[in-house]
């Protein structure tokens, strides 16, 4: 393999996306292990309608309430994140930041008093919404097919936006989903301009 081919292989979008998401999921497990051992991260969950808690809008998506909670988010985050990151890392990071901000602010405004919300499910639902609509917004046949496949596999998650379980933050799910759809429009691919 020539040096150029090696460089191309090393920097392939699929490899970069996979490494990013594997690293992200590993970080979630490390943070939960640290929190379980020390209890020092619980304060970074998001409590609603307290001005000082706005600083936790972003950290809340990296923290969980136990290993079962991390496990339930790990596989969908890995898969949906990988598919979204294939579209470019800079775009992906902008999408995720939008999801975290919209989802976190939605939780901050609407969660029950005295609750503490944490978990990557805000991002999972956001990426689900993003992938479902991205192809239609970008007018990309490939991304429409990806969205349809994602819908077939993960579409049942959409029930999680309904207030059916008081122990689950449906607010995080709902506003994460809204953030993902919004991000699809905010960071849509611009059509190439053809000049004569």
LUMKOLDO-125199 format. One record per residue: y, z, x of N, C-alpha, C in turn; residue number from 1. Coordinates in steps of 0.05 Angstrom, whole numbers, plus 5000, padded with zeros to 4 digits. Layout:
BEGIN
n.yy / n.zz / n.xx / ca.yy / ca.zz / ca.xx / c.yy / c.zz / c.xx / seq
Y / Z / X / Y / Z / X / Y / Z / X / NUM
...
This chain:
BEGIN
n.yy / n.zz / n.xx / ca.yy / ca.zz / ca.xx / c.yy / c.zz / c.xx / seq
4976 / 5000 / 5017 / 5000 / 5000 / 5000 / 5025 / 5000 / 5018 / 1
5044 / 4983 / 5012 / 5068 / 4981 / 5028 / 5086 / 5006 / 5022 / 2
5105 / 5012 / 5041 / 5123 / 5035 / 5036 / 5138 / 5032 / 5010 / 3
5146 / 5008 / 5003 / 5160 / 5004 / 4977 / 5143 / 5011 / 4954 / 4
5118 / 5002 / 4954 / 5099 / 5008 / 4933 / 5094 / 5038 / 4931 / 5
5092 / 5052 / 4954 / 5088 / 5081 / 4954 / 5112 / 5094 / 4941 / 6
5137 / 5086 / 4949 / 5161 / 5098 / 4937 / 5162 / 5094 / 4907 / 7
5154 / 5070 / 4898 / 5154 / 5064 / 4869 / 5134 / 5082 / 4855 / 8
5110 / 5086 / 4867 / 5089 / 5103 / 4855 / 5099 / 5132 / 4854 / 9
5112 / 5141 / 4875 / 5121 / 5169 / 4875 / 5143 / 5174 / 4854 / 10
5159 / 5154 / 4849 / 5181 / 5158 / 4831 / 5177 / 5146 / 4803 / 11
5152 / 5141 / 4796 / 5146 / 5129 / 4770 / 5155 / 5148 / 4748 / 12
5166 / 5136 / 4726 / 5175 / 5153 / 4704 / 5154 / 5172 / 4692 / 13
5129 / 5162 / 4690 / 5108 / 5178 / 4679 / 5102 / 5202 / 4698 / 14
5101 / 5197 / 4723 / 5096 / 5219 / 4742 / 5118 / 5240 / 4742 / 15
5143 / 5230 / 4742 / 5166 / 5248 / 4741 / 5166 / 5265 / 4715 / 16
5161 / 5252 / 4693 / 5160 / 5266 / 4667 / 5138 / 5286 / 4666 / 17
5114 / 5279 / 4676 / 5092 / 5297 / 4677 / 5097 / 5322 / 4694 / 18
5108 / 5317 / 4718 / 5114 / 5340 / 4736 / 5135 / 5358 / 4724 / 19
5156 / 5346 / 4711 / 5176 / 5362 / 4699 / 5165 / 5380 / 4677 / 20
5148 / 5369 / 4660 / 5138 / 5385 / 4637 / 5117 / 5405 / 4646 / 21
5101 / 5398 / 4666 / 5081 / 5418 / 4677 / 5096 / 5441 / 4689 / 22
5118 / 5435 / 4704 / 5134 / 5456 / 4716 / 5147 / 5474 / 4694 / 23
5157 / 5461 / 4673 / 5170 / 5476 / 4652 / 5151 / 5495 / 4638 / 24
5128 / 5484 / 4631 / 5108 / 5501 / 4617 / 5098 / 5524 / 4636 / 25
5094 / 5518 / 4661 / 5087 / 5539 / 4680 / 5108 / 5560 / 4682 / 26
5133 / 5552 / 4681 / 5155 / 5572 / 4682 / 5154 / 5590 / 4657 / 27
5148 / 5579 / 4634 / 5146 / 5596 / 4610 / 5124 / 5617 / 4613 / 28
5102 / 5610 / 4625 / 5080 / 5629 / 4629 / 5088 / 5650 / 4650 / 29
5101 / 5642 / 4671 / 5110 / 5661 / 4691 / 5130 / 5681 / 4679 / 30
5149 / 5671 / 4663 / 5169 / 5688 / 4650 / 5155 / 5708 / 4631 / 31
5135 / 5699 / 4616 / 5122 / 5717 / 4598 / 5106 / 5738 / 4613 / 32
5093 / 5730 / 4636 / 5079 / 5750 / 4652 / 5098 / 5770 / 4663 / 33
5121 / 5762 / 4672 / 5142 / 5780 / 4682 / 5151 / 5799 / 4660 / 34
5156 / 5788 / 4636 / 5165 / 5805 / 4614 / 5144 / 5825 / 4606 / 35
5119 / 5816 / 4605 / 5097 / 5834 / 4598 / 5094 / 5856 / 4618 / 36
5098 / 5850 / 4643 / 5095 / 5870 / 4664 / 5119 / 5890 / 4665 / 37
5143 / 5880 / 4659 / 5167 / 5896 / 4663 / 5182 / 5902 / 4638 / 38
5179 / 5886 / 4617 / 5194 / 5889 / 4593 / 5224 / 5883 / 4597 / 39
5230 / 5870 / 4619 / 5259 / 5866 / 4626 / 5272 / 5842 / 4613 / 40
5257 / 5824 / 4600 / 5268 / 5800 / 4589 / 5273 / 5800 / 4559 / 41
5263 / 5821 / 4546 / 5265 / 5822 / 4517 / 5294 / 5821 / 4507 / 42
5312 / 5831 / 4523 / 5340 / 5831 / 4514 / 5352 / 5803 / 4513 / 43
5339 / 5783 / 4523 / 5350 / 5756 / 4523 / 5341 / 5740 / 4499 / 44
5326 / 5752 / 4480 / 5322 / 5740 / 4455 / 5348 / 5740 / 4440 / 45
5350 / 5724 / 4419 / 5376 / 5720 / 4405 / 5377 / 5737 / 4379 / 46
5397 / 5755 / 4378 / 5402 / 5770 / 4354 / 5426 / 5758 / 4340 / 47
5425 / 5756 / 4314 / 5445 / 5740 / 4299 / 5472 / 5754 / 4296 / 48
5492 / 5737 / 4295 / 5520 / 5744 / 4288 / 5532 / 5766 / 4304 / 49
5524 / 5769 / 4329 / 5538 / 5787 / 4347 / 5549 / 5770 / 4370 / 50
5575 / 5771 / 4374 / 5589 / 5753 / 4393 / 5576 / 5754 / 4420 / 51
5568 / 5778 / 4430 / 5556 / 5781 / 4456 / 5529 / 5767 / 4459 / 52
5516 / 5761 / 4436 / 5490 / 5748 / 4436 / 5492 / 5718 / 4441 / 53
5515 / 5707 / 4438 / 5518 / 5678 / 4442 / 5509 / 5670 / 4470 / 54
5510 / 5688 / 4489 / 5501 / 5681 / 4516 / 5471 / 5676 / 4517 / 55
5456 / 5685 / 4496 / 5427 / 5682 / 4495 / 5418 / 5657 / 4480 / 56
5437 / 5640 / 4472 / 5430 / 5615 / 4457 / 5411 / 5598 / 4474 / 57
5416 / 5595 / 4500 / 5399 / 5579 / 4517 / 5374 / 5594 / 4527 / 58
5377 / 5619 / 4537 / 5353 / 5633 / 4548 / 5332 / 5638 / 4527 / 59
5339 / 5640 / 4501 / 5319 / 5646 / 4481 / 5296 / 5626 / 4480 / 60
5301 / 5601 / 4488 / 5281 / 5580 / 4487 / 5261 / 5582 / 4510 / 61
5266 / 5599 / 4529 / 5248 / 5603 / 4552 / 5231 / 5628 / 4550 / 62
5237 / 5644 / 4529 / 5223 / 5670 / 4526 / 5206 / 5670 / 4502 / 63
5186 / 5688 / 4502 / 5166 / 5689 / 4480 / 5159 / 5718 / 4475 / 64
5148 / 5722 / 4451 / 5138 / 5749 / 4443 / 5108 / 5750 / 4447 / 65
5099 / 5749 / 4472 / 5070 / 5752 / 4478 / 5058 / 5726 / 4487 / 66
5034 / 5729 / 4499 / 5020 / 5705 / 4510 / 5010 / 5686 / 4488 / 67
5003 / 5697 / 4464 / 4995 / 5680 / 4442 / 5017 / 5661 / 4434 / 68
5041 / 5672 / 4434 / 5065 / 5657 / 4427 / 5070 / 5635 / 4447 / 69
5068 / 5640 / 4473 / 5071 / 5620 / 4494 / 5049 / 5599 / 4490 / 70
5025 / 5607 / 4486 / 5002 / 5588 / 4483 / 5007 / 5569 / 4460 / 71
5017 / 5579 / 4438 / 5020 / 5562 / 4414 / 5042 / 5541 / 4419 / 72
5061 / 5546 / 4437 / 5082 / 5527 / 4442 / 5076 / 5508 / 4466 / 73
5057 / 5516 / 4483 / 5053 / 5502 / 4509 / 5044 / 5473 / 4506 / 74
5023 / 5468 / 4490 / 5012 / 5441 / 4488 / 5032 / 5422 / 4474 / 75
5043 / 5430 / 4450 / 5062 / 5411 / 4438 / 5087 / 5406 / 4456 / 76
5096 / 5427 / 4470 / 5119 / 5423 / 4487 / 5112 / 5404 / 4510 / 77
5089 / 5407 / 4521 / 5080 / 5390 / 4543 / 5078 / 5361 / 4534 / 78
5066 / 5356 / 4512 / 5062 / 5328 / 4502 / 5088 / 5316 / 4492 / 79
5102 / 5330 / 4475 / 5127 / 5319 / 4464 / 5148 / 5316 / 4486 / 80
5149 / 5335 / 4503 / 5169 / 5334 / 4526 / 5162 / 5311 / 4544 / 81
5137 / 5306 / 4550 / 5129 / 5284 / 4567 / 5137 / 5257 / 4554 / 82
5132 / 5254 / 4529 / 5139 / 5229 / 4515 / 5169 / 5225 / 4514 / 83
5184 / 5246 / 4510 / 5213 / 5243 / 4509 / 5224 / 5238 / 4537 / 84
5213 / 5251 / 4557 / 5223 / 5247 / 4585 / 5217 / 5220 / 4596 / 85
5198 / 5205 / 4585 / 5193 / 5178 / 4594 / 5217 / 5160 / 4591 / 86
5235 / 5167 / 4573 / 5259 / 5151 / 4568 / 5281 / 5156 / 4589 / 87
5276 / 5173 / 4608 / 5296 / 5178 / 4629 / 5302 / 5208 / 4630 / 88
5302 / 5219 / 4654 / 5305 / 5248 / 4657 / 5334 / 5257 / 4649 / 89
5354 / 5242 / 4657 / 5381 / 5250 / 4650 / 5385 / 5251 / 4619 / 90
5375 / 5230 / 4606 / 5377 / 5229 / 4577 / 5361 / 5252 / 4565 / 91
5337 / 5257 / 4576 / 5320 / 5279 / 4566 / 5334 / 5306 / 4568 / 92
5346 / 5311 / 4591 / 5360 / 5337 / 4595 / 5383 / 5340 / 4575 / 93
5398 / 5318 / 4570 / 5419 / 5319 / 4551 / 5409 / 5325 / 4523 / 94
5386 / 5312 / 4516 / 5374 / 5316 / 4490 / 5365 / 5346 / 4487 / 95
5352 / 5356 / 4507 / 5342 / 5384 / 4506 / 5365 / 5404 / 4504 / 96
5386 / 5399 / 4519 / 5409 / 5417 / 4518 / 5421 / 5417 / 4490 / 97
5423 / 5393 / 4478 / 5434 / 5391 / 4451 / 5416 / 5406 / 4431 / 98
5390 / 5403 / 4434 / 5371 / 5417 / 4416 / 5374 / 5448 / 4419 / 99
5376 / 5457 / 4444 / 5378 / 5486 / 4449 / 5404 / 5497 / 4437 / 100
5426 / 5482 / 4440 / 5451 / 5492 / 4430 / 5452 / 5492 / 4400 / 101
5444 / 5470 / 4388 / 5444 / 5468 / 4358 / 5424 / 5488 / 4346 / 102
5400 / 5488 / 4358 / 5380 / 5507 / 4348 / 5388 / 5536 / 4351 / 103
5398 / 5543 / 4375 / 5407 / 5570 / 4380 / 5430 / 5579 / 4362 / 104
5450 / 5561 / 4359 / 5472 / 5568 / 4341 / 5463 / 5571 / 4312 / 105
5445 / 5554 / 4304 / 5434 / 5556 / 4277 / 5420 / 5583 / 4272 / 106
5404 / 5591 / 4292 / 5391 / 5617 / 4290 / 5412 / 5640 / 4290 / 107
5431 / 5638 / 4307 / 5452 / 5658 / 4309 / 5467 / 5662 / 4283 / 108
5471 / 5639 / 4269 / 5486 / 5640 / 4244 / 5469 / 5649 / 4220 / 109
5443 / 5643 / 4220 / 5427 / 5646 / 4195 / 5404 / 5665 / 4197 / 110
5396 / 5674 / 4220 / 5372 / 5691 / 4222 / 5377 / 5718 / 4208 / 111
5356 / 5732 / 4200 / 5360 / 5758 / 4187 / 5372 / 5778 / 4206 / 112
5388 / 5796 / 4195 / 5401 / 5817 / 4210 / 5379 / 5833 / 4225 / 113
5386 / 5842 / 4249 / 5369 / 5859 / 4266 / 5344 / 5845 / 4276 / 114
5342 / 5818 / 4273 / 5319 / 5804 / 4283 / 5325 / 5796 / 4312 / 115
5303 / 5789 / 4327 / 5305 / 5780 / 4354 / 5288 / 5755 / 4357 / 116
5301 / 5732 / 4360 / 5288 / 5706 / 4360 / 5285 / 5696 / 4389 / 117
5261 / 5687 / 4395 / 5256 / 5675 / 4421 / 5233 / 5655 / 4418 / 118
5232 / 5636 / 4436 / 5210 / 5617 / 4436 / 5218 / 5589 / 4440 / 119
5200 / 5573 / 4452 / 5205 / 5545 / 4457 / 5200 / 5528 / 4432 / 120
5193 / 5540 / 4410 / 5189 / 5524 / 4386 / 5214 / 5511 / 4376 / 121
5238 / 5522 / 4383 / 5263 / 5509 / 4377 / 5263 / 5481 / 4391 / 122
5255 / 5480 / 4416 / 5254 / 5455 / 4431 / 5231 / 5437 / 4421 / 123
5208 / 5449 / 4414 / 5186 / 5433 / 4404 / 5194 / 5419 / 4378 / 124
5206 / 5433 / 4360 / 5215 / 5420 / 4335 / 5237 / 5400 / 4340 / 125
5255 / 5406 / 4359 / 5276 / 5387 / 4366 / 5265 / 5362 / 4377 / 126
5246 / 5364 / 4396 / 5233 / 5340 / 4407 / 5218 / 5324 / 4387 / 127
5205 / 5338 / 4368 / 5191 / 5325 / 4346 / 5211 / 5308 / 4330 / 128
5233 / 5320 / 4322 / 5254 / 5305 / 4307 / 5265 / 5281 / 4323 / 129
5270 / 5286 / 4348 / 5281 / 5265 / 4366 / 5261 / 5242 / 4368 / 130
5236 / 5247 / 4373 / 5216 / 5226 / 4376 / 5211 / 5211 / 4350 / 131
5213 / 5225 / 4327 / 5208 / 5212 / 4302 / 5229 / 5191 / 4295 / 132
5254 / 5196 / 4304 / 5276 / 5178 / 4296 / 5286 / 5161 / 4319 / 133
5280 / 5168 / 4344 / 5291 / 5153 / 4367 / 5287 / 5123 / 4366 / 134
5263 / 5115 / 4359 / 5257 / 5086 / 4359 / 5274 / 5071 / 4339 / 135
5278 / 5083 / 4315 / 5294 / 5070 / 4295 / 5324 / 5069 / 4303 / 136
5333 / 5090 / 4315 / 5361 / 5091 / 4324 / 5366 / 5071 / 4347 / 137
5347 / 5070 / 4366 / 5350 / 5052 / 4389 / 5341 / 5023 / 4382 / 138
5328 / 5020 / 4359 / 5316 / 4994 / 4351 / 5296 / 4985 / 4372 / 139
5279 / 5003 / 4379 / 5258 / 4998 / 4400 / 5231 / 4999 / 4387 / 140
5217 / 4976 / 4387 / 5191 / 4975 / 4374 / 5171 / 4994 / 4388 / 141
5173 / 4996 / 4414 / 5155 / 5014 / 4429 / 5159 / 5043 / 4420 / 142
5185 / 5051 / 4418 / 5191 / 5079 / 4410 / 5185 / 5084 / 4381 / 143
5187 / 5064 / 4364 / 5179 / 5067 / 4336 / 5149 / 5073 / 4334 / 144
5133 / 5058 / 4350 / 5104 / 5063 / 4350 / 5099 / 5091 / 4360 / 145
5113 / 5100 / 4382 / 5109 / 5127 / 4392 / 5116 / 5147 / 4371 / 146
5138 / 5143 / 4357 / 5146 / 5161 / 4335 / 5126 / 5163 / 4313 / 147
5115 / 5140 / 4305 / 5094 / 5140 / 4285 / 5069 / 5155 / 4293 / 148
5061 / 5151 / 4319 / 5038 / 5166 / 4329 / 5044 / 5196 / 4330 / 149
5068 / 5203 / 4339 / 5076 / 5231 / 4340 / 5075 / 5243 / 4312 / 150
5085 / 5228 / 4293 / 5085 / 5237 / 4265 / 5057 / 5241 / 4254 / 151
5039 / 5223 / 4262 / 5011 / 5226 / 4253 / 4997 / 5251 / 4265 / 152
5004 / 5257 / 4290 / 4991 / 5279 / 4303 / 5005 / 5306 / 4297 / 153
5031 / 5306 / 4298 / 5046 / 5331 / 4296 / 5063 / 5333 / 4270 / 154
5061 / 5314 / 4252 / 5077 / 5314 / 4228 / 5073 / 5339 / 4211 / 155
5050 / 5351 / 4212 / 5045 / 5376 / 4196 / 5062 / 5399 / 4205 / 156
5072 / 5398 / 4230 / 5090 / 5419 / 4239 / 5115 / 5421 / 4222 / 157
5123 / 5399 / 4209 / 5147 / 5399 / 4194 / 5148 / 5420 / 4172 / 158
5124 / 5429 / 4163 / 5123 / 5451 / 4144 / 5135 / 5477 / 4155 / 159
5136 / 5478 / 4182 / 5147 / 5502 / 4195 / 5177 / 5506 / 4191 / 160
5191 / 5486 / 4179 / 5220 / 5489 / 4174 / 5224 / 5504 / 4147 / 161
5203 / 5509 / 4133 / 5206 / 5523 / 4107 / 5202 / 5553 / 4111 / 162
5216 / 5569 / 4095 / 5214 / 5598 / 4098 / 5189 / 5610 / 4085 / 163
5166 / 5604 / 4097 / 5141 / 5613 / 4085 / 5129 / 5637 / 4099 / 164
5139 / 5644 / 4122 / 5128 / 5667 / 4137 / 5151 / 5683 / 4150 / 165
5154 / 5707 / 4141 / 5177 / 5723 / 4151 / 5175 / 5730 / 4181 / 166
5151 / 5727 / 4192 / 5147 / 5734 / 4221 / 5154 / 5710 / 4239 / 167
5159 / 5687 / 4227 / 5164 / 5662 / 4242 / 5193 / 5653 / 4237 / 168
5207 / 5646 / 4258 / 5235 / 5637 / 4255 / 5236 / 5608 / 4244 / 169
5235 / 5605 / 4218 / 5238 / 5579 / 4207 / 5266 / 5568 / 4213 / 170
5285 / 5586 / 4217 / 5312 / 5578 / 4223 / 5313 / 5563 / 4250 / 171
5298 / 5574 / 4270 / 5296 / 5561 / 4296 / 5283 / 5533 / 4293 / 172
5262 / 5532 / 4277 / 5248 / 5506 / 4273 / 5267 / 5486 / 4259 / 173
5280 / 5495 / 4238 / 5298 / 5477 / 4223 / 5321 / 5467 / 4240 / 174
5335 / 5485 / 4253 / 5358 / 5477 / 4268 / 5351 / 5463 / 4294 / 175
5327 / 5469 / 4305 / 5317 / 5453 / 4328 / 5312 / 5424 / 4319 / 176
5300 / 5421 / 4296 / 5295 / 5394 / 4285 / 5321 / 5379 / 4281 / 177
5341 / 5393 / 4269 / 5367 / 5380 / 4265 / 5379 / 5372 / 4292 / 178
5377 / 5390 / 4312 / 5388 / 5384 / 4339 / 5374 / 5359 / 4351 / 179
5348 / 5356 / 4347 / 5334 / 5333 / 4358 / 5343 / 5307 / 4345 / 180
5346 / 5308 / 4318 / 5355 / 5283 / 4304 / 5383 / 5277 / 4313 / 181
5400 / 5297 / 4314 / 5428 / 5292 / 4323 / 5428 / 5280 / 4352 / 182
5411 / 5291 / 4369 / 5410 / 5281 / 4397 / 5401 / 5252 / 4398 / 183
5384 / 5244 / 4380 / 5375 / 5215 / 4379 / 5399 / 5197 / 4374 / 184
5418 / 5206 / 4358 / 5442 / 5190 / 4352 / 5462 / 5193 / 4375 / 185
5466 / 5217 / 4385 / 5486 / 5221 / 4406 / 5479 / 5206 / 4432 / 186
5453 / 5205 / 4438 / 5444 / 5193 / 4464 / 5428 / 5168 / 4460 / 187
5435 / 5153 / 4439 / 5420 / 5128 / 4434 / 5426 / 5108 / 4456 / 188
5407 / 5090 / 4459 / 5410 / 5069 / 4479 / 5429 / 5048 / 4467 / 189
5448 / 5040 / 4483 / 5467 / 5020 / 4475 / 5454 / 4992 / 4478 / 190
5457 / 4975 / 4458 / 5446 / 4948 / 4460 / 5461 / 4933 / 4482 / 191
5446 / 4917 / 4496 / 5458 / 4900 / 4517 / 5478 / 4880 / 4505 / 192
5501 / 4878 / 4516 / 5521 / 4859 / 4506 / 5517 / 4832 / 4520 / 193
5513 / 4811 / 4504 / 5508 / 4785 / 4515 / 5534 / 4769 / 4515 / 194
5541 / 4758 / 4537 / 5565 / 4742 / 4539 / 5558 / 4713 / 4544 / 195
5573 / 4694 / 4533 / 5567 / 4666 / 4536 / 5571 / 4657 / 4565 / 196
